[in-house]
Structure formats: structure tokens, C-alpha cells
């Protein structure tokens, strides 16, 4: 009786601790209110000051600055402040001096020519010469503005004397302390993050929250990815990352890090950011917190992640409390119940499986892929599409086959880094003209490309095709491969039929040269496009990342291979640092 009671008490303790550990504390999301400066420039509004001085002369008609369109929602409240540098010259003895008023206007999408404004500033008299003029008015508690709302500022000067000029100057002023003409708005909610915006993986994209405290060389890497929205576009925000150790102190060299963008188009939200953290072998065991802030282009914190992400650095086979009590609980249950019910837990028979290297892929496809083959690699986010193509390209390069890698979802340098971590240093292959990168990502991320061949716009499929053709080595492409990662960004830039026609044209050219063409496609691509691509290509590789029993798992199958016998059904695989994809097989590798 006492043993049964102790087992019951132990069960209550474990369940209570498990419940407490899984409940979590979610802080309320904070949306700071910040005063943002919108500079006047050439009849437009800008978040950055104009690089050169300019001016506008009032002639009785108001001046409008109205080219700013919101890319996301925000809330306007409080006081609107106009700071204007106005120069009154000529007839400055007029008994009634000129005065200026300012209004802030907004137009909702679909509103036609209907502009909204709550009120205007009071008229402020202008003094002779170049002087700053400040005018304000209050808009109240808050005005919610939606995506695609157009913002505008209007200035009007009245009572301009005869033989006098009244101009507004914008751009740099003579003294650095003199802020150029602008309107100051109190805003909130102009930057934010979706629910569950942070994903923590190893450097190969395997999602996990527990990392080996004593890893092998090159395996002490944590990849942190985050999503963010911005009402003023990608150029207005940056994400700052800080990692706190188990004692709540910032980790050295992991404080206030600026995360880099990836797989991100300037016109597509949410924006994707990531940061690689390399932890030290002498790091403290325990749980680390991941703090992220969105900082705007005027160095103000626009959003703070309300619930920090977390990861743990633990020794191999470490089982934290209270999970380490479960075996004792089961043993206790066996003892209390006569050993029948509890023993079943340990006697469940499982089918044995073996880990086999990446070349098992050739077994699945019924042999090595030959020239004249077009392949579509389909899969959801994190399924391993890019990694599969990197490994296939690594095999080609080792065998001296020329390769062209078209990168539209990441910087080519990141592909080089990934390859090097798998033991393939592509520098030598590039020097021998066996590998050429075509950069279709840098321009979309708003950065200058460092590659010899790059694409100014992914929407121009004709130019894209010409650039790819120019990347083929002049000495021949027989047995070579084209890797296109991925087609997904093209779907938002071009018509579906144009994307399909582009793939058909590129595939025909590569196959005509005796080569292979691989195209990665995300599951978010238009279904009609995906179906036509499947009909066009010779081979379809489907990949999937999924959750099972609380664990992240991946699988792959050959859904189609025209005129070739191949293995059917799903094959599970894992991803190991420094090795890439490793398959599970029911038979050991001979």
C-alpha cells in the first residue's frame, strides 16, 4: 500500500512540474510610441534627410509632399510638429508679415481623391531672413492607418508681400545641429512580428532547442531565424539579437548583433532575418534566452519580442528534471501493479533501421541521374531542398562536372559557406571554371552583388535566361548540371505561364547540351504552375518536414521518374553537421 501511495505522489509531483514547465509566461506585446521624422524633399516625404540642399518658393498656392504609401498598418496619435526652415527676403517692411500653416493628410486605399485631415496648425508668423518656424497641432488619442494608406503634408503661406520671396529650404543646413525641414509624427505599431516568429535550428536547418555542450569541430553552431513586418519597408528596420546565459547575463560576442536578411524580397512581407551563433566549448550548461528587438532607421526601438526564445546547452544524453524521474515512476508502477502493465512500455518491439550515407539517393532514383534530365525538387520550408541540391552539386564537382548555381533565395556566399561546412571548398572549382554562381538575390535584398553574373530583377525572365546561358562554360556542358534555387520568388514577379515557359526553355537548353537541370519549388507556389512543372520535368523529388511525437522529422520520395524504374514510397532521413543528408534504411550499407 505504501509503495502504491509513493508512486502516486511521485506521479503528482512529475505532472505538476511538467505542467508548470510547459505553461510558460507570455508578456503582453509592447508597441512603443516613437516620434519619427519625415523630411521634406522635392515635394515628397522621406525617412532620411535629402543629401543636397534645395528649396521651394511659395507663390500663393500650397506646397504638397505626398508620395509616401504605407506597406503595413500603424497608429498615429498625439502632437504633430512641423519644423520648417523658411527664408523671407525682399520686401521685409510690410506691415502684415506672411504666415504659414501646416496640415497632415492621409488617404485610405480605394478612397479616390478623398483626403482626410483632422485639423491644421494655427498660423505662425514668419520673420525676415532664414529662420526656423515651428507649428503644432494635436490629433488626439489615435488614428489607425491601414496598409496602402497614402500620407501627405501640405504647407500654405499667406500674406506674401509684393516684391518679396518666401521659400522653404530642405536638405542639409549650414550647421550640423540644424535639423532639416521635417514633420514629426508620434507613431506606434509600424514594426511588428507575427506569432511564434523565432525558429532555432542547427546550421543545417534541423529545428531543435537542445544543443550539445561538448560538440565536435564545426558543430557548435546555432542558427536563429526571425520574421518581421514594417510599415515603411525593409530599408527602415533592422533586427538586433542578444543572447542571455543561464545567469541572465549577455553572452560575450552575442550581444546586440545585427541579424542579416535572407530569402527576402523588398516587396514581400514578412521579412526573413537570421543570425549564426557559434558558442564556446566552455559555455555554461543550462537554458539561454534569445532577445530580439526591431530598430528603425532612426535608431529607435520599434518593437521588442514579448516572449524570448530559448535554447539549451546540455551534455550528451542529459535528461533534465523532472523527466529523469519517469523511469523510476515506471519501475515503481511495475512494482505496485505486479510488473505487468509497466513492463509493456519497455518490451515494445521496434523495427531496426540503419543510417546510410547520401549516395543512397542514387538507390532511390534507380541509379545515378544521367544527362538530359530535368528534375523538380518540391518541399515545404525546412524540408532540405537547398541542402539536397548542394550535396548533389558537391558530388558533380568532385567528379569534375561543370555546374551553374542560380541563387534567388540566398546570397551566393552563404551557399559557399554551407558547401565548405560539408567538406566542399568551392573556391578551387570556381577558379577552374567548373562552378559559376548566378546571383538573383542581392538586388532583391537591396544590396550590390559581388558576383560576375547577377540579375537586376527577377521579374525580367528574358534577361534571367540570357544570364544563365552566359554562365555555361565555353568548353562544353556535357554531363554538367544547372541548379536553380528556387523558382518560388519568380512566382510573385511574373505571370504563371511565363514561369512555366521559362523553365521549359532553360530545361531544353540544358538537356540539349547533355546536362541536368534541377529546380527547387516551395509549396507556396501557385498550384497550376506546380502542376505544369511536374508535367514538364522528367523527375519529381518530393521532400517534407513534419512533426511526430514532438520531434522534427524529414522524409523524401521519388514521386515520378519518366522511363526509369525507381523506388517508391517515403524514405526518412536526418541531417548531421558536416555530413548533410543521411538516410535511414532497413538494410545496412554493404
N, C-alpha and C positions, 0 to 999 in steps of 0.2 A: 504493500500500500504506500509506504514512504517513497519507494523508487518511482512509482507512478506519479505521485504528487510532485516530486522533484523534477521529473520530466515535464510535467505540465507547467510548473513555474518557469523552467528554462525556456519552454516554448513561448510563454507570455513575454519573457524578457526579450527574446530574439525578435518576435513580431513587433514589440513596442519600439525597439531600436531601429528595426528596418523601416517602420512607418515614419519615425522621426527623421531618419536619414534621407528618405525619398520625398518627403513633403516639400522641402525647400522653402526659402524665404524670398518672395518676389517683391522688390521695392517698387513703388509707384514710378512710372516713367516720368522723367523730368524733362520739360521742354523750356530751356532758358529763354528769357526775353533779352534780345540784344539790339542795340542801336546800330543799324547798318547805314553806311554812307553810300549814296548813289550820286556819282559825279556827273555833271553836265558836260556834254561834249558833242559838238556838231549836231545839235538838235536831237541828241539821243541820251539815254541813261546808261551808265556803266558802273560796275563794282570796282573798277580800277581807274585811277586818275589818268587823264589823257597825257601822252608823252610829250606833247608840244603845246605851247600856248595858242589860243585862238580867242575870238570874240564874236558877239552878235550885237548889231546896232538896232535899237528899238525905233520904229517909225510909225507908231500908233496902233499896230497890230500886235497881239500877244505872241510870245515865243513858246512853242510846244516841243517837248522832249518825250518821245512816245514809242520807242522801238523795243521795249523790254517785255517779253512774254514769259510767264511762269511755266516751268516744267514740272511743277508739283504744287501742292496746297501750302498755305501758310496763313497766319493770323496777324493783322495789323491793329495796333492799339496805341493808346497814349498820345504823346505830343509829336507832331510833325514839325521839324525845324528846317528852315531854309537859311543857308549861309551863302550869300551872293557877293561877289566882287564886282561892283558897279562903278563905272567911270563917267562922271558928268563933266563935260568940257564945253568951251564956247561961251555962250551967254549964261553966266553963273550969277547974275544980279537980278534975275527975275523974281518978283515979289512972292510968287507962288511956286515953291520948289516942286520938282517932279516927285512922284511916289510910286512904290512898287507893291504889288500883291502877288501871292503865290497860291496855287491850288494843286492838290494831288488828286488825280483822277484814275479810275480803273474801269475796265470794260470786260464783262464776263463773256466767255465763248458763246457764240450764237446770238450775241446781243445786238448785232447790226452796228449802227452808228451811235448806239445809246451809251454814253459815258456817265459814270456815277462819281459824284464828289459830295462829301458831307458839308463842307463849307470852305471858305477861303480865309487866308490870313487877313488881318487888318492892314490897311495901307500904311506903309512905312516911308517916311520922307527920306529923300536921297540928298546927301550933302555934296558939295562940289569936290572934284578930284576923284582919285581912285580910292574907294573906301569899301569896307565890308558892311553889308547890311544883313541883319538877322530878323526873320519874321517867323512866327509860330502860330499853330492852332491845334486844338485837341480833338481827336476823332472818337474819344470815349473808350468804353471797355474793350471792344474788339470787333474787327470786321474780318470774317473768314473769307479768304480768296481761294478760288479753286484752280486746278491745273488749267493752263491755256488762257488764264486771265491776262489781259494786257494792261501794263502800268504806264502812266504818263504824268508829267509835271508841266504846268503851264504858268508862265510869268507874264505879267502885264504892267507896263509903265505908263502912267498918265501924267498930264500937265507938263509935257515936254516943252520947254521954252523955244521960241523961234531963234534960229541961228545957234542952236545948241545940239550937241550929240550926247546921247545916253547909251552906253554899251555895257554889256555884261561880259566879263572876262572869264574864261575857263581854261583849265590846264595849269601847268606849273606857275607859281608866283615867284617874285624876286627873292623872298626869304623862305628858307626851308620850313620855318614854323608856321607859315601862312598856308592853311589847308585850302585847296582849290574850291571853286564854287560847287556846292552839292546840296542835296536834300537828305535829311537824316530821318529814318523811319524806325520805329520800335517794332520788331518782328519776333515771332516765335513760330516753331513748327516748320521752319523752312528746310530743315535737315532732320532725318529720322532713320530708323532701322526697322525692318519687319520683325515679326515674332520669330524667335529662335534664329537670330541672324548669324550666329557664330558656329562654325564647324571646325573641329580639331581632328587632324589626321596625321599619319606619319608622312614621310616625304614622298611616298608612292600613292598617296590618296586613300589609304585604308583608314576609315574613320574609327577612332579609338580615343579613350580618355585615360588609359594607363600605359605608361612607358617604362622601359627597362632602366633601372637606376644604374646598372653597370653594362651598357651596351658594347657591342663590338665596334671597331673603327668605322666611322661614317654612318652609324645607326642612331646617333644621339640627336636626331633632328625631329622637330615638331613643326608641322605646318598649320597655321591658324588662318582661316578664311572668314570673311565677314561681308555682309551685304548692307548697302546704304542707299538712301534716296536724297535728292537735292532739288529744291525748287528753282535753283539758279544754275543747274547743270553740273557736270563732273568737274569743271575747272574751278568751282567755288568751294570744294570740300577736300579735305584730306582726313585720313583716319590715323589716330595716334594710339599705339598699343603699349601697355605697361603690364608686366607680369610680376605678381607678388609671390614671395616664397611662403612656406607654411607658417612663418612667423609674422606675415603681413608686411614684410619689407620689400621694396623694389629689388628685383634681381639685377645684379650688375650687368651692364650692356644689354638690358632688356627693358629699359625704361624710356617712355616717350618715343618709341620707334615709329617712324612714318611708314605705314603699310603701302605696298605697291598695288597698282591696278592690274587686273588680268581678265581675259575673256570678256572684255567690256567695250561696248560701243558708246560713243559720246551721246548718241540719241536713244539709248536703250537703258531703262532702269528696271530693277535696282542695279547699282554699280557693284562690281565684284572687286574685293581687295584681299590681299594675302600678305603674310609675313612668315619667314622661316626663322625659327629659334633653335640655336644649337646649344644645348645645355651641357654643363661640365660634368666630368665623371665624378667629381667630389660634391655634387649637388646634394642638398638636404632631402632626405626622404620625406614624403608627405604630399599634401594637396596644394597645388598652385592656383592662384586666381588670375584670370585674364580680364583686364580692364580695357575698354575701348571708348574713345571719345571722338566725335566728329568736330573738327575745327574748320571754320570757314576761312575764306581767302583774306579776311581782315583780322585773322588771329584771335577769333572769339569762339569759345566752346559753344557749339550749336546743339549738341546732343551728347548725353552720357548713357552708356549701356546700363539700364537699371539693374539687371541681374548679371553679375560677372560670370564668364565662362570658367571652367575649371578643368584641370588635368592632374594626374598623379604620377609621381616618380617612385617606383617601388622595386624591390629586389625581385629576381625571377621566382615564380611560384608563390609569391606572397599573397596571402588571403587575409583581408582586413577584418577586424571585429565589426559586426557580430557573425559574419559569415563563417569564421573559423570555429564557431560553436556548433554549426549544423551537423558535422559528423558525430559529435558527442550526443547531440539530440537524437539522431537516428539510432545510434547504438543504445542509448537509454530507452528509446521506444521499442527496440527489439527485445531488450531485456525485460521490459514491463509487459509486453504482449506475447511473450513466448517465442520470439525470434522469427515469426512467420511474416508478418506484414512488412517490417522494416527490411528484412533481408532481400526482398524483391528489388529494392532500389539498387542494390549492388550486383544483382545477378542478371540484370537485363543484358541480353546479348546484342552486341553491335557488330555490324559488318566491318571488316577490316579494310582500310584503304591505305594507299601508298602515295607519297609525294614523288612526282616525276618531273624532270626538267621541261623547259619551254618547248623543246623540239617535239614534244607530244602533240603540239598543234598540227604538225605535218601528218600525224596519225589520224587526227580528226578529219582533216581535209582529204584523206586518201592519198597522201603523197605531197611532196613539195609543190608549191604553186609554180606553174610554168609561165613563160612569156605569152603574151596575147590574152591575158586575163584581167578583167575589171572586177573589183571587189568593193562591196559596200559594207562598212562596219557600223552597225547600229547599236545604240545603247543609251540608257539614262545617265544622268550626271553621276560621276564617281564610279562608273562600271569598269573603267580601264581602257577605253577606246584609244586614247593617246598613247598610253603605255604599250598596248599591243602593237601599234604602228611603229613606235620607237624600237621595240625589240625586233620586229620583222626587218626594219631598216638596218639595225645593227648586224643581223645575220647576212643581209645583202652586202654590206660594206666589207665585212670580214672575208667574203668570197670574191671581193674585187669588182662587184657590180655597181654601176653608177646609180645615184639616187638624187631625186629632187624632192625637197620637203617644202610644201606650201603651208605656211602657218597663218591662220586667220583668228585663232583663239588665244594665242600667247606670243610673247616675244621669242624670236629665234634663240636668243642667248639662254633662255630658260630651257629650251629643248636641248641645247648643247650641254647644259648642266645636268639635266636628267640622264642623258646618254653617258656622261662621264661617270656618274654615280653607279651606273651598271657596268662599268669597265670598258666603255667605248669612248675613247677620246677622238672626237671627230675632226680635230684640227688638222691632223695629217691627211685625212681623206679629202678635206676641203682644199688643202694645198696641192693635192694630186688631181684636182678637178673631178673627184669621184662623188662629191656631195656639194649640192648647191641649195641654199635656202632662198625662198621667195617670201618676203615679208609683207603679209597683208594685214598685219595687226597694228604696227606702230602708228600709222596715220590715223587709224580709227581711235586709238588711245590718245591722240593729240600730241604725239612725240615724233621727232625726226628719226628716220630709220638709219641704222648703221650698216645695212646690207647693200650689196651692189645692185640687187634686184628687189624692188619694192613696189607696192601697189598704192597709188594715191587715194583710190576709192574702190571699195568692194562692189559698189553698185555698177561700175563700168566693167561688165563681163568681157567685152571685146578686148579692152586693154589687158585685163587679167589673163585672158587666153594667150595674147601675144607675149606677155612677160613670161608665162610658163614655158612657151615654146622656145624663148631665147635662153632659158636655163638648161635646156637639153645639151649635153656635151657634143661638140662638133665631130668628135671621132667616132660617134655612134652610141646608140642607147640600147642595143640588143641585150636582153637579159636584165636591163635596169628596171627601176621602179619609181613611180610617182606616188608620193604620199600627200594627201590633201586633208588637212586637219584644221577646220572642219567646214562642211557646207552650211551649217546652221546659221552663221552670220549673214550669208548671202540671201537667205530666205526673207530677211527683213529689208533687204536693199533692192531686190529685183523681183520681177514677176515670176510666178511658179514655173510657167512654161519656158521662160528664159533660163532658169537654173537647170532644168532638165536638159534643154538643148545644149547648154554649156557643158554639162557632164558628158553627154553623148559625143560632142565634138572632141573634147580633151581625151576621152577614153579611146576613140577611134584613132587619134593621132599616136597615142602611146602604144596601142596594140599594133598599129601599122609599123612601128619601129621595133616590134618584138619585145616590148616591155610589159610591165604590170602596172595597174593603176588602182590605188586604194583611196576610198572616200569615206571619211567619218561623218556620221549623221546623228544628231541628237534627237530624242523622242519629241521635242517641241517643234520639229519641222512639220510643215503642212502635210497632212496625211496623203493628199493627192500627189504631192511631189515625192514623198517617200515611196508610194506605191509604184509610180512610174520609174523611179530609180531602181527599185527591186526588179522590175521587168527588164530594165536596160542592162544591168550588170550580170556577170556570169556567176558570181558567188556572193552569198549574203552571210555575214558573220553577225550574229546577234549576241549582245552582252547585257548583263543585268546585275545591278547591285540591289540587295534586298535585306530585310531584317528577318531573322529567325531566332526565336527564343532569346531575344535581347542581344543577339550578336549580328554584326555586319558580315554578310557573305556575298560572294560573287560567283557567277556561272556564265558559261559560254556555249554556244551551239552553232553548227553549220546548218542554217535553215534551207540553203539551196546551193547546189553546185552543178551547173549545167554540164551534162555529158560526162559526169565523173561520179563514181561510186565513193561515198564518204560515210563517216559515222554519223548517225542521227541521235538526237536526244541531247540533254544538257550535260555539261561537264563542269564540276565545281573546280575553282582554282583559288589560290591565295596570292598575296603579293608580299614579297620579302625584300627588305632593304639590301641593295647591292645585287640582287638577283632578278627582280621583276616578277613576272607571272610564273607561278609554279602550279602545276595541275595536280588534282587528286585522281588517282586511278585505282581500280580494283586489282590490277596486276602490277607487280613491281617491275621497274625498268631493268631489262636484261643488260 
